């Protein structure tokens, strides 16, 4: 792709590490990879903060999540810089107001073209949720979504012009890891069949059904070990404490599967996640939401070529098509157990699943994904330059 010798100054609006949040990790991974491929200038970040964080020098300013004026001030301040394109990483829970509608104050005062990346696309949004996405889409130059299954939803439910929509997969970090059996030995799991789930824990994850499924599987496969990786979601913990995790732990005790279920109750580093994925025989997402359009954790599992068992939410159906995994019924531990048993008892099936999943996963490495974003950013900036409307307010 021909790249003209012009400044390409892009600023992301998102959460950002050290805030512990999947969106923060996503943005950090993407901007770091954009640095590596060097098609645009070093991307900067406006960090949405809900506390006191010590950010690195990539963060040029902060928006206080629950302070409405902060959104207006940030937009006005950004207008005075040489920024050519803004990228809003959208998730309802990271912005203040009613379903995060303070972000609309930001775009209302922004005189720079922007792209919005949607991390959640709801099939049945409330009126307010729909309004927010519709306004962001109307005012943005492009709408990025991470799964093909969401395109029809965005056009039919939200009325977004299909020509404005770009599909770019969730990125996956590439890191060479040790062989599965060697890692099992390193972690003290030699001889075990490992099933894992990772991510911030909350009731919608359906982990109670996964635990019941593992209890059923353990009747035939005593060597099975289900590892639940991750701490309780900060928003859940703030409102309900650790009640959900305690309920899960009580369930493990009542089913007498303490030897078959293990909790790793902390926020994991990327390297730890990769190693746990690499040593897993099966990755499981027993989520309860029937309209979950994207799952970053499932994307990671696909990226590392795992055999996957999941409930049939839209992203799982898309990712596990063509024999890349097995789909169980929602909220059905027996259905989950049946899928797990089938994979454990048919190693040749598991190997075939892993090959197919890895083939897709290789297209989702951050290098490939960052190149797609960079091309989109450059194309959008060039269109803005050609129209002579870099300041649109």
C-alpha positions as CSV (number, residue, x, y, z in Angstrom):
1,X,0.0,0.0,0.0
2,X,1.4,3.4,-1.0
3,X,1.8,5.6,2.0
4,X,2.1,9.4,1.4
5,X,4.7,11.3,3.4
6,X,2.3,13.1,5.6
7,X,1.9,13.3,9.4
8,X,-0.7,10.7,10.5
9,X,-1.7,11.7,14.0
10,X,-4.3,9.4,15.6
11,X,-5.7,9.6,19.2
12,X,-7.6,6.8,20.9
13,X,-10.3,7.4,23.5
14,X,-10.4,4.4,25.7
15,X,-9.5,2.9,29.1
16,X,-5.8,2.2,29.3
17,X,-3.5,0.2,31.7
18,X,-2.8,0.2,34.5
19,X,-6.6,0.2,34.7
20,X,-7.6,-3.4,34.8
21,X,-10.1,-3.8,32.0
22,X,-10.3,-5.8,28.8
23,X,-10.8,-2.7,26.8
24,X,-7.6,-1.2,28.3
25,X,-5.6,-4.3,27.3
26,X,-7.1,-4.3,23.8
27,X,-6.1,-0.6,23.2
28,X,-2.6,-1.1,24.6
29,X,-2.1,-4.2,22.4
30,X,-3.3,-2.3,19.3
31,X,-1.3,0.9,19.8
32,X,1.9,-1.1,20.6
33,X,1.5,-3.1,17.4
34,X,0.8,0.1,15.4
35,X,4.1,1.4,16.7
36,X,5.8,-1.7,15.3
37,X,4.3,-1.6,11.8
38,X,5.1,2.2,11.6
39,X,2.5,3.2,9.0
40,X,1.2,6.1,11.2
41,X,2.8,8.3,13.9
42,X,3.0,6.9,17.4
43,X,-0.7,6.8,18.5
44,X,-1.7,8.7,21.6
45,X,-4.5,8.0,24.1
46,X,-7.0,9.9,26.0
47,X,-7.6,7.7,29.0
48,X,-11.0,7.3,30.6
49,X,-10.3,7.1,34.3
50,X,-12.3,6.1,37.3
51,X,-9.5,6.5,39.8
52,X,-5.9,7.6,40.2
53,X,-3.7,5.8,37.7
54,X,0.0,6.4,36.8
55,X,-0.1,6.2,33.0
56,X,2.8,6.0,30.6
57,X,3.7,8.9,28.3
58,X,1.4,7.7,25.5
59,X,-1.5,9.1,27.5
60,X,-1.8,12.8,26.6
61,X,-4.8,13.6,28.8
62,X,-7.5,12.0,30.9
63,X,-11.3,12.1,31.0
64,X,-12.8,11.6,34.4
65,X,-15.4,8.9,33.8
66,X,-18.2,10.3,35.9
67,X,-17.5,14.1,35.3
68,X,-19.6,15.3,32.4
69,X,-17.6,18.5,32.0
70,X,-14.5,16.5,31.6
71,X,-15.7,15.1,28.2
72,X,-16.4,18.6,26.9
73,X,-13.0,19.9,28.1
74,X,-11.1,17.0,26.6
75,X,-12.8,17.5,23.1
76,X,-12.1,21.2,23.1
77,X,-8.5,20.7,24.2
78,X,-8.0,18.0,21.5
79,X,-9.4,20.3,18.8
80,X,-6.3,22.6,19.4
81,X,-3.8,19.8,18.6
82,X,-2.6,18.5,15.3
83,X,-4.7,15.3,15.7
84,X,-6.1,14.1,12.3
85,X,-8.3,11.2,13.5
86,X,-9.9,10.1,16.7
87,X,-10.7,6.5,17.5
88,X,-13.4,5.9,20.1
89,X,-13.3,2.4,21.6
90,X,-16.9,2.0,22.7
91,X,-18.2,-0.1,25.5
92,X,-21.3,1.0,27.5
93,X,-19.7,0.5,30.9
94,X,-16.6,2.7,30.5
95,X,-18.3,6.1,30.0
96,X,-20.3,8.1,32.5
97,X,-24.0,9.0,32.4
98,X,-27.0,7.0,31.4
99,X,-25.6,3.9,29.6
100,X,-22.4,6.0,29.0
101,X,-24.1,8.9,27.1
102,X,-21.5,11.4,28.3
103,X,-19.4,10.2,25.3
104,X,-22.0,12.1,23.2
105,X,-20.9,15.3,24.9
106,X,-17.4,14.6,23.7
107,X,-18.4,14.0,20.1
108,X,-20.7,17.0,20.1
109,X,-17.7,19.2,20.9
110,X,-15.2,17.4,18.7
111,X,-14.1,19.2,15.5
112,X,-11.9,16.3,14.3
113,X,-13.2,13.3,12.3
114,X,-13.6,10.1,14.3
115,X,-14.0,6.4,13.9
116,X,-15.9,4.3,16.5
117,X,-15.0,0.7,17.3
118,X,-17.9,-1.2,18.9
119,X,-17.0,-3.8,21.5
120,X,-20.6,-4.6,22.3
121,X,-23.4,-4.9,19.7
122,X,-26.8,-5.7,21.3
123,X,-29.5,-7.4,19.4
124,X,-32.2,-6.0,21.6
125,X,-30.9,-2.6,22.9
126,X,-32.9,-0.3,25.1
127,X,-34.0,3.0,23.5
128,X,-31.1,4.7,25.2
129,X,-28.5,2.1,24.2
130,X,-29.7,2.3,20.6
131,X,-29.7,6.1,20.6
132,X,-26.1,6.2,21.7
133,X,-24.9,3.9,18.9
134,X,-27.0,5.6,16.3
135,X,-25.6,9.0,17.1
136,X,-22.0,7.8,17.2
137,X,-22.5,6.0,13.9
138,X,-24.1,9.1,12.2
139,X,-21.3,11.4,13.3
140,X,-18.4,9.0,12.7
141,X,-16.6,8.4,9.5
142,X,-16.5,4.6,10.0
143,X,-18.0,2.0,12.4
144,X,-15.7,-0.9,13.2
145,X,-17.2,-4.1,14.4
146,X,-15.3,-7.3,15.3
147,X,-17.6,-10.0,13.9
148,X,-19.5,-10.6,10.6
149,X,-22.6,-11.6,12.6
150,X,-23.0,-8.0,13.8
151,X,-23.2,-6.3,10.4
152,X,-26.9,-7.3,9.8
153,X,-27.7,-6.2,13.4
154,X,-26.1,-2.8,12.9
155,X,-28.0,-2.2,9.6
156,X,-31.4,-3.7,10.7
157,X,-31.6,-2.7,14.3
158,X,-29.5,0.5,14.4
159,X,-30.1,1.7,10.8
160,X,-26.4,2.2,10.0
161,X,-25.4,2.4,6.4
162,X,-23.6,-0.9,5.5
163,X,-21.0,1.1,3.5
164,X,-19.9,2.7,6.7
165,X,-19.2,-0.6,8.5
166,X,-15.8,-2.3,8.6
167,X,-15.3,-5.8,10.1
168,X,-11.9,-6.2,11.8
169,X,-11.4,-9.2,14.1
170,X,-10.4,-8.9,17.7
171,X,-6.6,-9.1,17.8
172,X,-4.6,-11.9,19.5
173,X,-1.0,-11.5,20.8
174,X,1.5,-13.9,19.3
175,X,4.0,-15.5,21.6
176,X,5.8,-18.7,21.2
177,X,4.9,-21.0,24.1
178,X,6.3,-24.2,25.4
179,X,4.6,-27.5,24.5
180,X,1.4,-28.4,26.3
181,X,2.8,-31.3,28.3
182,X,5.9,-29.4,29.4
183,X,3.7,-26.5,30.6
184,X,1.4,-28.9,32.5
185,X,4.5,-30.3,34.3
186,X,5.7,-26.7,35.1
187,X,2.3,-25.9,36.7
188,X,2.0,-29.2,38.5
189,X,-0.8,-30.5,36.3
190,X,1.0,-33.6,34.8
191,X,-1.4,-36.3,33.8
192,X,-4.4,-34.0,34.0
193,X,-6.9,-33.1,31.3
194,X,-7.2,-29.4,31.5
195,X,-10.3,-27.3,30.8
196,X,-10.0,-23.5,31.2
197,X,-12.0,-20.3,31.2
198,X,-10.5,-16.9,31.7
199,X,-11.6,-13.3,32.1
200,X,-13.2,-11.0,34.7
201,X,-15.8,-13.0,36.6
202,X,-19.5,-12.0,36.7
203,X,-22.9,-13.8,36.9
204,X,-23.4,-13.6,33.1
205,X,-20.5,-15.9,32.5
206,X,-22.5,-19.0,33.4
207,X,-19.7,-20.6,35.4
208,X,-22.1,-22.5,37.7
209,X,-23.2,-24.6,34.7
210,X,-19.6,-25.2,33.7
211,X,-18.8,-26.4,37.2
212,X,-21.8,-28.7,37.2
213,X,-20.7,-30.0,33.8
214,X,-17.2,-30.7,35.1
215,X,-18.7,-32.6,38.1
216,X,-20.5,-34.8,35.6
217,X,-17.4,-35.3,33.4
218,X,-15.3,-36.2,36.5
219,X,-17.5,-39.3,37.1
220,X,-15.8,-40.8,34.0
221,X,-12.6,-38.8,33.8
222,X,-11.3,-38.3,37.3
223,X,-8.1,-36.7,35.9
224,X,-10.1,-33.7,34.5
225,X,-9.3,-30.2,36.0
226,X,-11.3,-27.1,35.3
227,X,-9.3,-23.9,35.9
228,X,-11.3,-20.7,36.3
229,X,-8.8,-17.8,35.7
230,X,-9.5,-14.2,36.7
231,X,-10.7,-11.9,39.4
232,X,-14.2,-10.7,40.0
233,X,-15.2,-7.9,37.6
234,X,-14.5,-4.6,39.5
235,X,-18.0,-3.3,38.9
236,X,-19.6,-6.5,40.2
237,X,-17.2,-6.5,43.2
238,X,-18.0,-2.9,44.0
239,X,-21.8,-3.5,44.1
240,X,-22.1,-7.1,45.3
241,X,-18.7,-7.9,46.8
242,X,-17.5,-11.5,46.2
243,X,-21.0,-13.1,46.5
244,X,-20.9,-14.7,43.0
245,X,-17.4,-16.2,43.5
246,X,-18.4,-17.5,47.0
247,X,-21.5,-19.1,45.4
248,X,-19.3,-20.8,42.9
249,X,-16.9,-22.0,45.6
250,X,-19.8,-23.3,47.6
251,X,-21.1,-25.2,44.6
252,X,-17.7,-26.8,44.1
253,X,-17.8,-28.0,47.7
254,X,-21.4,-29.3,47.5
255,X,-20.5,-31.3,44.4
256,X,-17.3,-32.7,46.0
257,X,-15.2,-31.6,43.1
258,X,-12.5,-29.7,45.0
259,X,-9.9,-31.8,43.2
260,X,-11.4,-31.0,39.8
261,X,-12.0,-27.3,40.0
262,X,-9.4,-24.6,40.7
263,X,-9.8,-20.8,41.0
264,X,-6.9,-18.4,40.1
265,X,-8.3,-15.3,41.7
266,X,-6.3,-12.4,40.3
267,X,-5.9,-10.3,37.2
268,X,-3.6,-12.3,34.9
269,X,-0.7,-11.0,32.8
270,X,-0.8,-11.6,29.1
271,X,2.0,-14.1,29.4
272,X,0.2,-16.0,32.1
273,X,-3.0,-16.2,30.0
274,X,-1.1,-17.5,27.0
275,X,0.6,-20.2,29.1
276,X,-2.6,-21.3,30.7
277,X,-4.3,-21.4,27.2
278,X,-1.3,-23.4,25.8
279,X,-1.5,-26.0,28.5
280,X,-5.3,-26.4,28.1
281,X,-6.9,-29.3,26.3
282,X,-10.3,-27.6,26.0
283,X,-11.3,-24.0,26.4
284,X,-14.8,-23.3,27.5
285,X,-17.1,-20.2,27.4
286,X,-20.4,-21.1,29.0
287,X,-21.8,-17.6,28.7
288,X,-25.5,-17.0,29.2
289,X,-26.1,-14.0,27.0
290,X,-27.7,-15.0,23.7
291,X,-26.6,-11.8,21.9
292,X,-22.9,-11.6,22.8
293,X,-21.5,-10.4,19.5
294,X,-17.8,-10.5,20.5
295,X,-15.7,-12.2,23.1
296,X,-12.1,-11.2,23.6
297,X,-11.3,-14.4,25.6
298,X,-12.8,-16.6,22.9
299,X,-10.7,-14.7,20.3
300,X,-7.5,-15.6,22.4
301,X,-8.5,-19.2,22.5
302,X,-9.0,-19.3,18.7
303,X,-5.7,-17.5,18.3
304,X,-3.9,-20.3,20.1
305,X,-5.7,-23.1,18.3
306,X,-7.7,-24.6,21.1
307,X,-10.5,-27.1,20.9
308,X,-13.4,-25.1,22.2
309,X,-16.7,-25.8,23.9
310,X,-19.2,-22.9,24.1
311,X,-22.8,-21.9,24.4
312,X,-24.1,-20.7,21.0
313,X,-23.9,-16.9,21.3
314,X,-23.4,-15.3,17.9
315,X,-19.6,-14.8,18.2
316,X,-19.1,-18.4,19.2
317,X,-21.3,-19.7,16.3
318,X,-19.2,-17.6,13.9
319,X,-15.8,-18.6,15.4
320,X,-16.6,-22.3,15.8
321,X,-18.2,-22.9,12.4
322,X,-16.7,-25.5,10.1
323,X,-15.7,-27.9,12.9
324,X,-13.6,-25.5,15.0
325,X,-15.4,-26.5,18.2
326,X,-18.6,-27.7,19.8
327,X,-21.7,-25.8,20.8
328,X,-23.8,-26.7,23.9
329,X,-27.2,-25.4,24.9
330,X,-27.5,-22.3,27.1
331,X,-27.7,-22.9,30.9
332,X,-27.4,-26.6,30.4
333,X,-24.6,-28.4,32.3
334,X,-25.5,-31.8,30.8
335,X,-25.1,-30.5,27.3
336,X,-21.7,-28.9,28.2
337,X,-20.6,-32.2,29.8
338,X,-21.6,-34.2,26.7
339,X,-19.4,-31.9,24.5
340,X,-16.4,-32.2,26.9
341,X,-16.7,-36.0,27.1
342,X,-16.8,-36.3,23.3
343,X,-13.6,-34.3,22.9
344,X,-11.8,-36.0,25.7
345,X,-12.7,-39.4,24.4
346,X,-11.9,-38.7,20.8
347,X,-8.3,-37.2,20.7
348,X,-8.2,-37.3,16.9
349,X,-11.3,-35.0,16.8
350,X,-9.6,-32.6,19.2
351,X,-6.5,-32.5,17.1
352,X,-8.5,-31.8,14.0
353,X,-10.4,-29.0,15.8
354,X,-7.1,-27.5,17.0
355,X,-5.7,-27.5,13.4
356,X,-8.8,-25.7,12.0
357,X,-9.0,-23.2,14.9
358,X,-5.3,-22.4,14.6
359,X,-5.7,-21.7,10.9
360,X,-8.3,-19.0,11.6
361,X,-6.3,-17.8,14.7
362,X,-3.3,-17.1,12.5
363,X,-5.3,-14.4,10.7
364,X,-6.1,-12.7,14.0
365,X,-2.6,-11.9,15.2
366,X,-2.1,-8.3,16.3
367,X,0.3,-7.7,13.4
368,X,-2.4,-8.6,10.9
369,X,-5.1,-6.7,12.8
370,X,-3.0,-3.6,13.3
371,X,-2.2,-3.5,9.5
372,X,-6.0,-3.5,8.8
373,X,-6.6,-0.7,11.3
374,X,-3.6,1.3,9.9
375,X,-5.0,1.0,6.4
376,X,-8.4,2.1,7.5
377,X,-7.0,5.1,9.4
378,X,-4.9,6.2,6.5
379,X,-7.8,5.8,4.0
380,X,-10.0,7.8,6.3
381,X,-7.4,10.6,6.8
382,X,-6.8,10.8,3.1
383,X,-10.5,11.1,2.4
384,X,-10.7,13.9,5.0
385,X,-7.7,15.7,3.4
386,X,-9.2,15.4,-0.1
387,X,-12.4,16.9,1.1
388,X,-10.5,19.6,2.9
389,X,-12.7,19.1,5.9
390,X,-10.3,18.1,8.7
391,X,-12.2,20.4,11.0
392,X,-15.8,19.4,10.8
393,X,-17.5,21.3,13.6
